[in-house]
Amino acid sequence: MTTATLDATGALLEVYKRSGPVFTVGEGCRLIAEDGTRYLDFTAGIAVNALGYGSSVIADAIREALDAGLVHTSNLFHTRPAAELAEWLVERSFADRVFFCNSGAEANEAAFKFARRWAREQGGEQKTEIVAFHGSFHGRTMGALAATDRPAYQEPFRPLMPGVRFGEIGDVQGADRLIRRDRTAAVIVEPIQAEGGVLPVPPAFLKALRYLCDEAGALLIYDEVQVGLGRTGTLWAHEQAGVTPHLMTVAKPLAGGLPMGAVLMTDEVAQAIHPGDHATTFGGGPLVASAALATVKTIGAPAFLEEVQRKGHLLANLLQRLVLDHPSIRAIRGAGLIWGIEIDGAAGEVAARAMEAGLLVCSAGPNVVRVVPPLVIGDDELAEGVEILNEVL
């Protein structure tokens, strides 16, 4: 079945601008189309497929879960995979408790609810505001969209969740004016604004936000949906800044391609949440939790993270060489295996030419080409992909 045939069916709601080949097979860091054409993937399903395609680690975990017959039990009962996954995440983070859900947007929605519940428990019924930042992207559900700096996404759906104020990354004085003891429940920030152009947030600003939150009795939320779980070379992106949050949201690579999100939180926050305050039917189900546990154990191994760091340095050096040959490149920025190439021109056009040449990349805004390959990518594949970019830029 061709792309044209699929488009002609009209059954899928057109909320995505789908184009290009129809993929039928995935192998390592490559996708194979129906016509047999092979594509090197520098998108990883938009930072989801950290272990690439056809990972035996994930496949074995899913197979064992299926053999056990427990795909779903409901959260009225305990299951071992979810409990073990939560314990693993707690042992390797600032957090004491974990809530499982199904996506990054859902995780951010839950974080907002938990923050407001916590603020109310502190006696602050007026402490409902969320402070977010220009350039941010936290999802497309109503609350997450309200904290996402995309007017074009927001406008058709107003009124959105009230009580969201926006600041500028790096503007400490502006943040100080926004974060108020009498009204602020939480501040949400991405350590790297992935959708907003792959813009790393200065560690000093994260440190200032934590201080301002503590002074105002507000919670600091890190959105690590795209940059967490090894993407930057450390298990959590914020490790490199040395500033911990009160809550953190994760999702994309968590379950190896299956839908899963999570909110990690301190005991201080968890004690304000009571049975019935929040729920989700499928969150932490045995099958997805089994896949997630296998995934995070692989990513979290010290040797694996060291390899991501090494390959991140290699990729950075390869990308920096492009600047010498292409005056249209304004900047190259990122960390680990997430990088943005800011250009004079449309990133979408570069992505289209790259696809024709056998490389998949995506944009991060109108003029930033985003490079987010699987974390298992090889050195030769990195060099191959950058050479294709060199040809199409």
C-alpha positions as CSV (number, residue, x, y, z in Angstrom):
1,M,0.0,0.0,0.0
2,T,1.5,3.4,-1.0
3,T,1.4,6.6,0.9
4,A,-1.1,8.0,-1.6
5,T,-3.3,5.0,-1.1
6,L,-3.1,5.4,2.7
7,D,-3.9,9.1,2.4
8,A,-6.9,8.3,0.2
9,T,-8.5,6.1,2.8
10,G,-9.5,9.1,4.8
11,A,-10.0,7.1,8.0
12,L,-7.2,8.7,10.0
13,L,-7.9,12.2,11.4
14,E,-5.5,14.6,9.7
15,V,-3.9,16.1,12.8
16,Y,-0.4,15.1,11.4
17,K,1.2,16.2,8.2
18,R,2.3,12.7,7.2
19,S,4.5,12.3,4.2
20,G,7.2,10.2,2.6
21,P,7.5,6.4,2.6
22,V,5.4,3.8,4.4
23,F,7.7,2.0,6.8
24,T,7.3,-1.7,7.4
25,V,10.5,-2.9,9.1
26,G,12.9,-1.4,11.7
27,E,16.5,-2.7,12.2
28,G,18.8,-1.1,14.6
29,C,19.0,2.6,13.6
30,R,17.3,2.1,10.2
31,L,13.8,2.1,8.9
32,I,12.9,0.1,5.8
33,A,10.1,1.2,3.5
34,E,7.7,-1.0,1.6
35,D,9.8,-0.6,-1.6
36,G,12.9,-1.8,0.2
37,T,14.5,1.7,0.6
38,R,16.6,1.9,3.8
39,Y,16.7,5.2,5.8
40,L,19.1,6.1,8.6
41,D,17.0,7.5,11.5
42,F,18.2,10.6,13.2
43,T,14.8,11.2,14.8
44,A,14.3,8.0,16.9
45,G,10.6,8.4,16.7
46,I,11.1,11.9,18.1
47,A,13.4,10.8,20.9
48,V,11.4,7.7,21.8
49,N,13.3,4.8,20.3
50,A,16.4,5.1,22.5
51,L,17.4,1.5,21.9
52,G,16.6,1.6,18.2
53,Y,14.4,-0.8,16.3
54,G,14.1,-4.5,17.0
55,S,15.8,-4.4,20.4
56,S,16.0,-7.9,21.8
57,V,16.0,-6.5,25.3
58,I,12.5,-4.9,24.8
59,A,11.2,-7.8,22.7
60,D,12.1,-10.3,25.3
61,A,10.5,-8.3,28.1
62,I,7.3,-7.9,26.2
63,R,7.3,-11.6,25.3
64,E,7.7,-12.6,28.9
65,A,4.8,-10.3,29.9
66,L,2.6,-11.7,27.2
67,D,3.5,-15.3,28.3
68,A,2.5,-14.4,31.8
69,G,-0.9,-13.4,30.5
70,L,-0.9,-10.0,32.3
71,V,-1.3,-7.2,29.8
72,H,-3.6,-5.3,32.1
73,T,-5.1,-5.7,35.6
74,S,-6.3,-2.2,36.6
75,N,-4.7,-0.1,39.3
76,L,-7.0,-1.6,41.9
77,F,-4.3,-4.2,42.4
78,H,-0.6,-4.4,42.8
79,T,1.6,-5.8,40.0
80,R,5.3,-6.5,40.3
81,P,6.6,-4.8,37.1
82,A,5.2,-1.4,38.1
83,A,6.5,-1.7,41.7
84,E,9.9,-2.7,40.5
85,L,10.0,0.1,37.9
86,A,9.0,2.7,40.5
87,E,11.7,1.5,42.9
88,W,14.3,1.6,40.1
89,L,13.4,5.2,39.3
90,V,13.3,6.3,42.9
91,E,16.7,4.7,43.7
92,R,18.3,6.7,40.8
93,S,16.8,10.1,41.2
94,F,15.8,12.7,43.7
95,A,12.3,11.3,44.0
96,D,10.6,9.2,46.7
97,R,7.3,8.4,44.8
98,V,6.3,7.8,41.2
99,F,2.9,8.1,39.4
100,F,2.6,6.3,36.1
101,C,0.5,7.5,33.1
102,N,0.6,7.2,29.3
103,S,2.3,10.2,27.8
104,G,4.4,13.3,28.4
105,A,1.4,15.6,28.1
106,E,-0.5,13.5,30.6
107,A,2.5,13.5,33.0
108,N,2.6,17.3,32.9
109,E,-1.2,17.5,33.5
110,A,-0.7,15.3,36.5
111,A,2.2,17.4,37.8
112,F,0.1,20.5,37.6
113,K,-2.7,18.8,39.6
114,F,-0.3,17.6,42.2
115,A,1.3,21.0,42.5
116,R,-2.0,22.7,43.0
117,R,-3.1,20.0,45.5
118,W,0.1,20.4,47.4
119,A,-0.3,24.2,47.5
120,R,-3.8,23.8,48.8
121,E,-2.5,21.5,51.6
122,Q,-0.2,24.3,52.6
123,G,-3.2,26.5,53.2
124,G,-2.8,28.4,50.0
125,E,-6.1,28.1,48.2
126,Q,-5.1,31.2,46.1
127,K,-1.7,29.6,45.2
128,T,-2.9,28.2,41.8
129,E,-0.6,29.8,39.2
130,I,1.9,28.0,37.1
131,V,5.0,29.8,35.8
132,A,6.3,28.6,32.4
133,F,8.7,30.0,29.9
134,H,8.7,31.4,26.4
135,G,10.0,28.7,24.0
136,S,8.5,25.9,26.1
137,F,6.6,22.9,24.9
138,H,4.8,20.7,27.5
139,G,2.0,19.0,25.4
140,R,-1.3,19.6,23.7
141,T,-3.8,18.7,26.3
142,M,-5.7,21.7,27.8
143,G,-3.5,22.3,30.8
144,A,-0.2,21.4,29.2
145,L,-1.1,23.5,26.2
146,A,-1.8,26.5,28.4
147,A,1.9,26.2,29.6
148,T,3.2,25.7,26.0
149,D,4.5,28.8,24.2
150,R,2.8,28.2,20.9
151,P,0.1,30.8,20.2
152,A,-0.9,29.1,17.0
153,Y,-1.6,25.9,18.9
154,Q,-3.4,27.7,21.6
155,E,-5.7,30.1,19.8
156,P,-8.3,27.6,18.4
157,F,-8.9,26.2,21.8
158,R,-9.2,29.2,24.1
159,P,-10.1,29.6,26.9
160,L,-7.3,27.3,28.2
161,M,-6.5,26.5,31.8
162,P,-6.2,29.9,33.6
163,G,-3.4,31.0,35.8
164,V,-0.3,30.4,33.6
165,R,2.3,33.2,33.4
166,F,5.3,33.2,31.1
167,G,8.8,34.3,31.8
168,E,12.0,34.5,29.7
169,I,14.7,31.9,30.1
170,G,17.7,33.5,31.8
171,D,15.8,36.5,33.2
172,V,16.2,36.0,36.9
173,Q,14.7,39.4,37.8
174,G,11.7,38.6,35.7
175,A,11.2,35.2,37.3
176,D,11.5,36.8,40.7
177,R,8.6,39.1,39.8
178,L,6.5,36.2,38.5
179,I,7.1,33.7,41.3
180,R,5.0,35.0,44.2
181,R,4.3,33.4,47.6
182,D,0.7,34.4,47.6
183,R,-0.2,32.9,44.2
184,T,2.4,30.6,42.6
185,A,1.9,26.8,43.0
186,A,4.7,25.7,40.7
187,V,7.3,26.6,38.0
188,I,7.8,24.3,35.1
189,V,10.9,24.3,32.9
190,E,12.7,22.0,30.4
191,P,16.5,21.7,31.2
192,I,16.8,21.8,27.4
193,Q,14.0,23.3,25.3
194,A,13.8,20.5,22.8
195,E,10.8,21.6,20.6
196,G,11.8,25.2,21.1
197,G,15.0,25.0,19.2
198,V,17.2,22.7,21.3
199,L,18.0,25.5,23.7
200,P,19.9,24.4,26.8
201,V,18.8,26.4,29.9
202,P,21.8,27.8,31.8
203,P,22.6,25.9,35.0
204,A,22.7,29.2,36.9
205,F,19.1,30.0,35.9
206,L,17.9,26.6,37.1
207,K,19.7,27.2,40.4
208,A,18.0,30.6,40.6
209,L,14.6,29.1,39.9
210,R,15.1,26.5,42.7
211,Y,16.0,29.3,45.1
212,L,13.0,31.5,44.1
213,C,10.7,28.5,44.4
214,D,12.0,27.7,47.9
215,E,11.7,31.3,49.0
216,A,8.1,31.6,47.6
217,G,6.9,28.2,48.9
218,A,6.4,26.9,45.3
219,L,7.4,23.7,43.6
220,L,9.9,23.4,40.8
221,I,8.9,20.9,38.0
222,Y,11.4,19.7,35.4
223,D,9.9,18.5,32.1
224,E,12.4,15.8,31.0
225,V,10.0,14.1,28.6
226,Q,12.3,14.5,25.7
227,V,15.7,15.0,27.3
228,G,15.6,12.6,30.2
229,L,16.7,8.9,30.4
230,G,20.2,9.1,28.9
231,R,19.5,11.5,26.0
232,T,22.1,14.1,27.2
233,G,24.7,11.5,28.4
234,T,23.5,11.4,32.0
235,L,20.5,9.6,33.2
236,W,18.7,12.9,33.9
237,A,19.5,16.1,32.0
238,H,19.4,18.2,35.2
239,E,22.2,16.2,36.7
240,Q,24.6,18.3,34.6
241,A,23.3,21.4,36.3
242,G,23.4,20.0,39.8
243,V,20.0,21.4,40.7
244,T,17.2,19.0,41.7
245,P,13.4,19.7,41.3
246,H,10.4,18.8,43.5
247,L,8.7,17.0,40.6
248,M,9.9,15.7,37.2
249,T,8.0,14.4,34.2
250,V,9.4,11.7,31.9
251,A,7.9,9.8,29.0
252,K,9.2,9.4,25.5
253,P,11.9,6.6,25.8
254,L,10.6,5.3,29.1
255,A,8.9,2.1,27.8
256,G,11.0,1.5,24.7
257,G,8.3,2.7,22.2
258,L,5.2,1.7,24.2
259,P,3.0,4.5,25.6
260,M,4.1,5.4,29.1
261,G,4.8,8.5,31.1
262,A,5.6,9.2,34.8
263,V,5.7,11.9,37.4
264,L,8.5,11.6,39.9
265,M,8.1,13.6,43.1
266,T,9.5,14.1,46.6
267,D,7.8,12.8,49.8
268,E,6.9,16.4,50.6
269,V,4.7,16.5,47.5
270,A,3.5,12.9,47.7
271,Q,2.1,13.4,51.2
272,A,-0.4,16.0,49.8
273,I,-1.9,13.5,47.3
274,H,-4.6,11.2,48.6
275,P,-6.5,8.2,47.0
276,G,-9.0,9.5,44.5
277,D,-7.1,12.8,43.8
278,H,-5.9,11.5,40.4
279,A,-5.9,8.3,38.4
280,T,-5.4,6.8,34.9
281,T,-6.8,3.4,33.8
282,F,-3.7,2.1,31.9
283,G,-0.9,3.8,33.8
284,G,1.8,1.4,34.9
285,G,0.2,-1.7,33.3
286,P,2.2,-4.9,33.6
287,L,3.1,-5.1,29.9
288,V,4.3,-1.5,29.5
289,A,6.0,-1.6,32.9
290,S,7.9,-4.7,31.9
291,A,9.1,-3.1,28.7
292,A,10.1,0.0,30.6
293,L,12.0,-1.8,33.3
294,A,14.1,-3.6,30.6
295,T,14.6,-0.3,28.8
296,V,15.7,1.8,31.8
297,K,18.0,-0.9,33.1
298,T,19.8,-0.9,29.8
299,I,20.0,2.9,29.5
300,G,20.9,3.3,33.2
301,A,24.0,1.1,33.0
302,P,27.1,3.3,33.6
303,A,28.9,1.8,30.6
304,F,25.9,2.6,28.4
305,L,25.8,6.2,29.6
306,E,29.5,6.6,29.1
307,E,29.1,5.5,25.5
308,V,26.3,8.1,25.0
309,Q,28.7,10.8,26.3
310,R,31.5,9.6,24.0
311,K,29.2,9.5,21.0
312,G,27.7,12.8,21.9
313,H,31.2,14.4,21.8
314,L,31.8,12.7,18.4
315,L,28.5,14.0,17.0
316,A,29.2,17.5,18.3
317,N,32.6,17.5,16.6
318,L,31.1,16.2,13.3
319,L,28.4,18.9,13.4
320,Q,30.8,21.7,14.2
321,R,32.7,20.9,11.0
322,L,29.6,21.7,9.1
323,V,29.9,25.3,10.2
324,L,33.1,25.7,8.2
325,D,31.4,24.7,4.9
326,H,28.0,26.2,5.4
327,P,27.7,29.9,6.2
328,S,24.0,29.4,6.4
329,I,24.4,27.7,9.8
330,R,23.9,30.2,12.6
331,A,24.5,28.0,15.6
332,I,24.9,24.4,16.7
333,R,23.8,23.5,20.2
334,G,22.8,20.6,22.4
335,A,24.2,17.9,24.6
336,G,24.8,14.1,24.4
337,L,22.7,12.9,21.5
338,I,20.3,15.7,21.1
339,W,21.4,18.6,18.9
340,G,19.9,21.5,17.0
341,I,21.3,23.1,13.8
342,E,20.0,26.6,13.5
343,I,20.0,27.7,9.8
344,D,19.2,30.6,7.6
345,G,16.3,28.9,5.9
346,A,13.5,26.5,6.5
347,A,14.3,23.4,8.5
348,G,11.5,21.5,6.9
349,E,13.1,21.9,3.5
350,V,16.3,20.4,4.8
351,A,14.4,17.5,6.3
352,A,12.7,16.8,3.0
353,R,16.0,16.8,1.1
354,A,17.6,14.6,3.7
355,M,14.8,12.1,3.4
356,E,15.3,11.9,-0.3
357,A,19.0,11.2,0.4
358,G,18.1,8.4,2.9
359,L,18.3,10.3,6.2
360,L,15.4,11.1,8.6
361,V,15.7,14.3,10.6
362,C,13.0,16.6,12.1
363,S,12.7,20.2,12.9
364,A,12.6,22.0,16.2
365,G,11.0,25.2,15.2
366,P,10.9,26.9,11.7
367,N,14.7,27.1,11.3
368,V,16.3,24.5,13.5
369,V,17.1,21.0,12.3
370,R,16.9,18.6,15.2
371,V,19.3,15.6,15.4
372,V,18.1,12.9,18.0
373,P,19.3,9.5,16.9
374,P,18.8,6.3,18.9
375,L,21.2,6.1,21.8
376,V,22.6,2.9,20.3
377,I,23.8,4.5,17.1
378,G,27.2,3.6,15.9
379,D,30.1,5.9,15.1
380,D,30.0,5.1,11.4
381,E,26.3,5.8,11.3
382,L,26.8,9.2,12.9
383,A,29.4,10.0,10.3
384,E,27.2,8.8,7.5
385,G,24.2,10.9,8.7
386,V,26.3,14.0,9.1
387,E,27.7,13.6,5.7
388,I,24.2,13.5,4.2
389,L,23.4,16.7,6.1
390,N,26.6,18.2,4.6
391,E,25.3,17.4,1.2
392,V,21.7,18.7,1.6
393,L,22.3,21.8,3.7
